[in-house]
Amino acid sequence: MNFELILVLLTLVSGVVVAVDRLFFRKARNELVKPDPLLVDYARSFFPVLLAVVVLRSFVAEPFRIPSGSMMPTLEVGDFILVNKFAYGVRLPVLRTKIIPVGEPKRGDVAVFKYPKQPEVDYIKRVIGLPGDRIRYENKQLTINGEVMPLNKQGTYPGDGANGRMVGASEYQEDLAGVVHKILQRSGAVGPEGEFTVPEGQYFMMGDNRDNSNDSRYWGFVPEDNLVGRAMLVWMNFDTEGAHVKPERIGTGIH
């Protein structure tokens, strides 16, 4: 179900009802002291609310829920996040046509995008490769344009609840040319390796949970048109397995 399309259509319909009533029917009805039809009354009440939601959701920020562990430990299962919708350019809702070029992804950004193989599905990963970059992933070590990205082991991951499946994984601090963040690796886990050259207008994405992430190593690059926005912060976390809120996650910035 395309929620964005439904929201835009509801906004358009309610706006048209209000406009047509005001232009052709309202004056005569007021002269006859007749009450507003129920449809007009509902449209007048809901139109400004729907319009505000469309504007905020399309051009300012949109909430998303993290359903999987591919970005652990940066993002946990059950995190509700806010995504900056104008970070990579202002786009028309539904059509996704860029109308104002505001900015471009930077290496290390945590970005939401439309999954290239199934565009109705939203994915979230970290931007690893920019257009023209040469990316190499071998023996769990990332190299960009011939420069090895430093890894510093921090210990083992102490996840619980819905994140307990990664307990015992090795936690590293990775430096992506100045963007420092944490990743997880499992000893003995095997994943795709190789060298990738990022085409113009596309990006190479990887999850921070390196051995449990369906990302560009498997299916290729993300076109610029598929970008949705940059993840900003966690505004809520609800651990479905533990059935409780994690207050310490609320307000956590995403880096």
Backbone hydrogen bonds, N-H to C=O, Kabsch-Sander energy under -0.5 kcal/mol:
donor,donor_aa,acceptor,acceptor_aa,energy
3,F,1,M,-1.2
6,I,2,N,-2.1
7,L,3,F,-2.6
8,V,4,E,-2.2
9,L,5,L,-2.6
10,L,6,I,-2.5
11,T,7,L,-2.0
12,L,8,V,-2.5
13,V,9,L,-2.8
14,S,10,L,-2.4
15,G,11,T,-2.2
16,V,12,L,-2.5
17,V,13,V,-2.4
18,V,14,S,-2.1
19,A,15,G,-2.4
20,V,16,V,-2.9
21,D,17,V,-2.2
22,R,18,V,-2.2
23,L,19,A,-2.2
24,F,20,V,-2.4
25,F,20,V,-0.6
25,F,21,D,-1.7
26,R,21,D,-3.1
29,R,25,F,-2.1
30,N,26,R,-2.4
31,E,27,K,-2.0
32,L,28,A,-1.6
33,V,30,N,-0.9
34,K,29,R,-2.8
41,D,37,P,-2.5
42,Y,38,L,-2.6
43,A,39,L,-2.5
44,R,40,V,-2.8
45,S,41,D,-1.6
46,F,42,Y,-2.7
47,F,43,A,-2.5
50,L,46,F,-3.0
51,L,47,F,-2.8
52,A,48,P,-2.0
53,V,49,V,-2.2
54,V,50,L,-2.5
55,V,51,L,-2.4
56,L,52,A,-2.6
57,R,53,V,-2.9
58,S,54,V,-2.2
59,F,55,V,-2.3
60,V,56,L,-1.7
61,A,56,L,-2.2
62,E,83,V,-1.6
64,F,81,I,-2.4
66,I,79,D,-3.1
72,M,69,G,-1.5
74,T,71,M,-0.8
75,L,71,M,-2.2
78,G,66,I,-2.5
79,D,76,E,-2.0
80,F,236,M,-3.8
81,I,64,F,-2.9
81,I,79,D,-0.5
82,L,233,L,-2.3
83,V,62,E,-2.0
84,N,230,R,-3.2
85,K,60,V,-2.1
85,K,83,V,-0.6
86,F,60,V,-0.6
89,G,86,F,-1.4
90,V,100,I,-2.6
92,L,97,T,-2.3
95,L,93,P,-2.8
96,R,92,L,-2.1
99,I,90,V,-3.2
100,I,90,V,-1.5
102,V,100,I,-0.9
108,G,127,V,-3.1
109,D,106,K,-2.3
111,A,109,D,-0.7
111,A,125,K,-2.6
112,V,229,G,-2.8
113,F,123,Y,-2.4
114,K,226,N,-2.7
115,Y,113,F,-0.5
115,Y,121,V,-2.8
118,Q,115,Y,-1.6
121,V,118,Q,-2.7
123,Y,113,F,-3.1
125,K,111,A,-2.1
126,R,206,M,-2.9
127,V,109,D,-3.2
128,I,126,R,-0.7
128,I,204,F,-2.8
129,G,204,F,-2.1
132,G,198,V,-2.5
133,D,130,L,-2.5
135,I,133,D,-0.6
135,I,196,F,-3.5
136,R,143,T,-2.9
137,Y,194,G,-2.5
138,E,141,Q,-2.2
141,Q,138,E,-1.6
143,T,136,R,-2.9
144,I,147,E,-2.7
145,N,134,R,-3.1
147,E,144,I,-2.1
148,V,146,G,-0.5
149,M,142,L,-2.7
152,N,173,Q,-2.0
154,Q,171,E,-3.6
155,G,171,E,-1.1
157,Y,169,A,-2.8
163,N,160,D,-2.2
164,G,161,G,-1.8
166,M,163,N,-1.5
167,V,164,G,-1.7
168,G,157,Y,-2.1
169,A,166,M,-2.2
170,S,185,Q,-2.4
171,E,155,G,-3.0
172,Y,170,S,-0.5
172,Y,183,I,-2.4
173,Q,152,N,-2.6
174,E,172,Y,-0.6
174,E,181,H,-3.3
175,D,150,P,-2.0
176,L,174,E,-0.7
176,L,179,V,-2.9
177,A,175,D,-1.5
179,V,176,L,-1.1
180,V,178,G,-0.8
181,H,174,E,-2.3
183,I,172,Y,-2.4
184,L,208,D,-2.4
185,Q,170,S,-2.2
187,S,185,Q,-0.5
189,A,186,R,-1.5
194,G,137,Y,-2.1
196,F,135,I,-3.3
198,V,133,D,-2.7
198,V,196,F,-0.6
202,Q,199,P,-1.5
203,Y,222,V,-1.6
204,F,129,G,-2.3
205,M,203,Y,-0.5
206,M,126,R,-2.1
209,N,70,S,-2.3
210,R,184,L,-1.2
210,R,208,D,-1.6
212,N,209,N,-2.5
215,D,213,S,-1.1
216,S,205,M,-2.1
218,Y,215,D,-2.3
219,W,215,D,-1.7
220,G,216,S,-1.5
222,V,203,Y,-2.8
224,E,201,G,-2.5
226,N,223,P,-1.7
227,L,224,E,-1.5
228,V,112,V,-2.8
229,G,112,V,-1.6
230,R,84,N,-1.6
231,A,110,V,-2.9
232,M,82,L,-3.0
233,L,82,L,-0.9
234,V,252,T,-2.7
235,W,80,F,-2.5
235,W,233,L,-0.6
236,M,80,F,-1.4
238,F,78,G,-2.1
239,D,244,H,-2.6
240,T,238,F,-0.9
243,A,239,D,-1.7
244,H,239,D,-1.3
246,K,237,N,-1.5
249,R,246,K,-1.9
250,I,246,K,-0.6
250,I,247,P,-0.8
251,G,234,V,-3.1
252,T,249,R,-1.9
254,I,232,M,-2.6
255,H,253,G,-0.6
